[in-house]
Amino acid sequence: MKKWMAMIWIGLLAVSLTACSSNGQTDGSQAASSGSSSQVLQPEASSSQPPQSPAASETPSSAQAVAEEPGANLLVAYFSYAENADLPDGVDASTTASIQSWNGETTGNTGVVAAMIAAATGADTFSIQTVEKYPDSYNATLDQGQEERNANARPQLATHVENLESYDVIFLGFPNWWADMPMAVYSFLEEADLSGKTIVPFVTSGGSGFSGAIRTIESLESGATIQEGLSISGSSAADAQNQIHEWLRGLGYIE
């Protein structure tokens, strides 16, 4: 009897030890699993430098095109009597139709048209001026202009275009003197190489328009493209803004 009782106790003891061993292994597995989960969820260590926002980190690409200002490649070059005459200070513009006061400056009919073109297109302006000034009388100036034309003279210029290579389009303006351009414009065209550029002529006159000036320009600047010109009556130059805008719009220089 005692022997059987001892065997029963030994069996119960073995079962108890097996259960304890199983519980210990389960707890250990759960602890390992819990530890692994904690490691995965732990946030990464912060960088030594704070992160930049997308706006701060973006830099402009050097390949991006920078839009040019309107009119940046346009030049209005013109010859105007009043800007080339030896006029007295405070001359009264009403004394002759060839002298105009425009934007506080004394100029001539061609100068007024040039200013309107520049204002509409944003172009730069260049006044063709001679070293030797013309008389303060318009009639005396016309006489001198005829003498220069007959002598095929080239008056020396006092002004010169800087950075001519930066301009693609040249608006070229002048008054009609003796069915021709003033000889100072010849001096300008022979000094300035306009090959590869576009010339857009305009003229002020008493009714003769360009006469033969377009053919002359084509001959002197054979490497340039000549666009349709504009003829303005000198007496209506100050009121020619609508006509000028229509012309520029037709050529595509303004909308």
PyMOL commands that set and color helices and strands:
alter all, ss='L'
color gray80, all
select helices_A, chain A and resi 2-41+54-57+81-83+93-95+109-121+138-150+164-166+183-191+213-220+234-239+241-251
alter helices_A, ss='H'
color red, helices_A
select strands_A, chain A and resi 74-78+99-102+105-108+124-127+169-175+198-205+225-226+230-233
alter strands_A, ss='S'
color yellow, strands_A
deselect
rebuild
show_as cartoon
